[in-house]
Amino acid sequence: MLAMNYRGPYRVRADHNKPEPEILHPQDAIIRVTRSCICGSDLHLYHGIVPDTRVGMTFGHEFTGIVEELGSDVKNLKVGDHVLVPFNIACGACSFCKQELFGNCHESNPEATAVGGIYGYSHTAGGYDGGQAEYVRVPYADVGPMVIPDDMHPDDAVLLTDVVPTGYQAAEMGGIKPGDTVVVFGAGPVGIMAAKCAWLFGAGRVIVIDHVEYRLEFVRQYAQCEAYNFRSLEDPVLFLKKTTDYYGADVCIDAVGGDASGNAMQTILGRKLLMQGGAATALHWAINGVKKGGIVSIVGVYGPIDTLIPIGNVVNKGLTIRANQASVKRLLPRLIEHIRAGRIDPKAIISHRVPLEEVADAYHIFSAKLDNCIKPILIPPSANV
Amino acid sequence: MEHSAERYKHIKGWGVDADPENEPTYPMKQWTGDDHRRRNYDRPPQQPVTVEILHSNERPNVTAVFGTSTPPVGLSGVLRRYAFRYSESSWGHWLPLVLADRVNMVEGIISDLGHGHVPNIFAEKGWKADWKHNRSGLIKRVTIALAVAGGVALLMNRRKNEDA
């Protein structure tokens, strides 16, 4: 089958000879992929900053598809169902899943205990091949996948597998109170969605900080918020203090993670030398830019190695830090209501639709931010939807 | 709140999910007490282990399901096996894995050549997209690379002549 094939940092190709996946467990399903996104967090893999990312692996944790084959224990799906598949691989049985921490399943990732299984996200997240392919194996098929409602556009559905829930949970974890000033670091797809969702929780002011002008312009329109380029601010933390009467934001959201720009030392240590789990520039600004007693919500992805952050300021300011991989399954019902009510329009962030055969160009366009790219989706030749 | 709702009426859905109870652990988890049962839940059936799976030493066994993509091989595989002797809290775990990834990249090129496939590295790096959307940047990069390569060649040639 056709599948994305990772060859090393900044190198991927379309492989026409990848073996098709097989049922390996009675709760497995095989899905024929109809849409697959490239996620901002895939770029961390693409840039080579996530340990145990092996050559030959297929990435992709945001996908929809048609059920082609089912394991003997699967009861809730049938062949032919068109499903969206949350990026978390979750058993539904362990104590974490029972508490709706579906991103923290204890039975889906043997390689690391700090994160649950994620499709196509290195062996640090379980060693699963992902959905940037014609077919993909989906474990625990009765738990994660959801049949796409008839009235839902497939492009909206595929964005419900990660980017929308992650942006929503970023705002939710912020514990936003009506009237709060919420600052979102990062105007990538997740940051855009976090800014949009902050209003749903009653934010009084939403500010997005990034350095890519076309994305700032997009988020201003899409999320009806303020947006600033940190390169023109000189010191974004000082700017935030000044714009909040020298108080600090009520809530800061890190929607960037380890690929942040803006601080030479963080960039060298985190992105060039790989001596820490990424460049924590955005998180540094979030901690220093939030008010005393404020909340910092982290959904940006960092590697598992130690990372420099101003932890002393967390203590002295009495901050609450809330962070997790989005618990997609928990959030889906509410998010579907929001889409139906017209409060969120996910598919509006899709900027590029690329045939799977051109996956190398799609990664480069997204990574280098060419052609005003916001969110690329890959369409396999066998999609037919 | 009503005053605020009026103020933000241009934003569809403003405040519909506002939840004053959202402090500070909800929605991190819906606490059920299951934490205290530890691993005493009904585990799903075990997926047969048909390829080499390295598992964290912070858990007693492999999980009920796991991915079977790209099992450890070659020198990178040796490094990965070594890394898994150490816990996830140790640099001894992560740094060998980062090194293994770089070794694996070279192994990938050797494997390609061994299978008679010369990897088109320019295509793999998406330079076609650069040619379409960032032509001047691409030309600049190639020019700089050629200038550096030319300079190095010139320097080496001069040294060679001096030695002779």
Contacts between the chains, C-beta under 8 A, distances in Angstrom:
chain1	res1	chain2	res2	distance
A	7	B	105	7.1
A	7	B	108	5.4
A	7	B	109	7.9
A	7	B	119	6.7
A	7	B	124	5.7
A	8	B	104	7.7
A	8	B	105	3.4
A	8	B	108	6.2
A	9	B	105	7.2
A	10	B	125	5.5
A	11	B	105	7.9
A	11	B	119	8.0
A	11	B	121	6.5
A	11	B	124	4.1
A	11	B	125	5.7
A	12	B	124	6.2
A	13	B	119	7.6
A	13	B	120	7.7
A	13	B	123	6.9
A	13	B	124	4.9
A	24	B	47	5.5
A	24	B	48	7.4
A	24	B	50	7.7
A	24	B	65	7.7
A	24	B	68	6.7
A	25	B	44	7.8
A	25	B	45	6.9
A	25	B	47	4.3
A	25	B	64	7.7
A	25	B	65	5.2
A	26	B	45	5.9
A	27	B	44	6.2
A	27	B	45	7.5
A	27	B	65	7.5
A	28	B	65	7.8
A	48	B	101	6.5
A	48	B	102	8.0
A	51	B	94	5.0
A	51	B	97	3.9
A	51	B	98	5.1
A	51	B	101	6.7
A	52	B	80	6.8
A	52	B	83	7.9
A	52	B	97	4.6
A	52	B	100	7.4
A	52	B	101	6.9
A	53	B	101	5.7
A	54	B	69	7.3
A	54	B	70	4.1
A	54	B	72	8.0
A	54	B	76	7.7
A	54	B	101	7.3
A	54	B	104	5.9
A	55	B	70	7.2
A	55	B	104	4.7
A	55	B	105	6.0
A	55	B	107	6.8
A	55	B	108	3.8
A	56	B	69	7.4
A	56	B	70	4.6
A	56	B	108	7.0
A	57	B	69	5.2
A	57	B	70	5.2
A	58	B	69	7.1
A	73	B	45	7.5
A	89	B	65	7.2
A	91	B	44	5.3
A	91	B	64	6.3
A	91	B	65	7.5
A	93	B	41	5.5
A	93	B	42	5.9
A	93	B	43	7.0
A	93	B	44	6.0
A	94	B	39	7.8
A	94	B	41	5.5
A	94	B	43	7.9
A	95	B	32	7.8
A	95	B	34	3.7
A	95	B	35	5.7
A	95	B	37	5.8
A	95	B	38	7.3
A	95	B	39	7.9
A	95	B	41	5.9
A	96	B	29	7.8
A	98	B	32	5.6
A	98	B	34	4.9
A	98	B	41	7.6
A	99	B	29	4.1
A	99	B	30	5.3
A	99	B	31	6.3
A	99	B	32	5.4
A	99	B	34	6.2
A	99	B	35	7.5
A	100	B	29	6.2
A	100	B	30	4.9
A	101	B	28	7.6
A	101	B	29	5.0
A	106	B	39	7.3
A	106	B	63	7.3
A	107	B	43	6.4
A	107	B	44	6.1
A	107	B	63	4.7
A	107	B	64	4.3
A	107	B	65	6.9
A	108	B	63	5.6
A	108	B	64	7.7
A	108	B	65	5.9
A	108	B	66	7.6
A	109	B	63	6.0
A	109	B	66	7.3
A	110	B	53	5.7
A	110	B	54	7.6
A	110	B	55	3.9
A	110	B	56	6.8
A	110	B	59	7.1
A	110	B	61	7.8
A	110	B	62	4.1
A	110	B	63	4.7
A	110	B	66	4.9
A	111	B	53	7.9
A	111	B	54	6.2
A	111	B	55	6.4
A	111	B	56	6.0
A	111	B	66	8.0
A	111	B	84	8.0
A	112	B	56	5.5
A	112	B	88	5.8
A	113	B	56	5.3
A	113	B	58	4.6
A	113	B	59	5.5
A	113	B	88	6.4
A	114	B	88	5.8
A	117	B	63	7.4
A	117	B	65	7.4
A	117	B	66	7.6
A	117	B	67	7.3
A	123	B	54	7.5
A	123	B	67	7.4
A	123	B	69	7.8
A	123	B	70	7.7
A	124	B	97	7.8
A	126	B	63	7.7
A	126	B	66	6.0
A	126	B	67	4.9
A	127	B	53	7.3
A	127	B	66	6.2
A	127	B	67	3.4
A	127	B	68	7.0
A	127	B	69	5.3
A	127	B	70	7.3
A	128	B	66	7.8
A	128	B	67	3.3
A	128	B	69	6.4
A	129	B	67	6.6
A	129	B	69	4.4
A	139	B	47	7.9
A	139	B	65	4.2
A	140	B	44	7.2
A	140	B	65	6.7
A	169	B	27	7.7
A	172	B	17	7.6
A	172	B	22	7.2
A	172	B	27	5.7
A	173	B	27	7.3
A	173	B	28	7.4
A	175	B	22	4.9
A	175	B	23	5.9
A	175	B	24	6.1
A	176	B	18	7.3
A	176	B	22	7.8
A	177	B	18	7.5
A	177	B	20	7.2
A	178	B	1	5.7
A	178	B	4	5.5
A	178	B	15	5.9
A	178	B	18	5.4
A	179	B	4	6.2
A	197	B	17	8.0
A	199	B	8	7.0
A	199	B	11	4.8
A	199	B	13	6.9
A	199	B	14	5.2
A	199	B	15	7.7
A	200	B	13	5.2
A	200	B	14	7.2
A	200	B	15	7.2
A	200	B	16	5.7
A	200	B	17	4.5
A	200	B	18	8.0
A	201	B	15	7.3
A	201	B	17	5.2
A	201	B	18	5.4
A	201	B	19	7.4
A	201	B	22	7.9
A	202	B	1	7.9
A	202	B	4	7.1
A	202	B	14	6.8
A	202	B	15	3.9
A	202	B	17	7.9
A	202	B	18	3.7
A	204	B	4	6.9
A	204	B	8	7.9
A	224	B	10	7.2
A	224	B	11	5.7
A	274	B	98	5.4
A	295	B	24	7.4
A	303	B	94	7.7
A	304	B	88	6.3
A	304	B	94	6.1
A	305	B	91	7.2
A	305	B	94	4.9
A	305	B	95	7.9
A	306	B	91	8.0
A	320	B	24	5.2
A	322	B	24	7.2
A	322	B	28	6.6
A	324	B	28	6.8
A	330	B	27	7.7
A	334	B	17	7.5
A	338	B	13	6.6
A	341	B	12	7.8
A	341	B	13	6.6
A	342	B	12	6.1
A	343	B	12	5.2
A	343	B	13	3.3
A	343	B	16	7.2
A	344	B	13	7.8
A	360	B	123	5.9
A	360	B	124	5.4
A	360	B	125	7.1
A	360	B	126	4.7
A	360	B	128	7.8
A	361	B	126	4.7
A	361	B	128	5.4
A	361	B	129	3.9
A	362	B	126	7.7
A	362	B	129	7.8
A	363	B	126	6.0
A	364	B	125	6.5
A	364	B	126	2.5
A	364	B	127	7.5
A	364	B	129	4.8
A	364	B	130	6.7
A	365	B	126	7.0
A	365	B	129	4.9
A	365	B	133	6.7
A	367	B	126	8.0
A	368	B	126	8.0
A	368	B	129	7.9
A	368	B	130	7.4
A	368	B	134	6.8
A	370	B	129	6.2
A	370	B	130	7.3
A	370	B	133	4.0
A	370	B	134	5.4
A	371	B	129	7.9
A	371	B	132	8.0
A	371	B	133	4.5
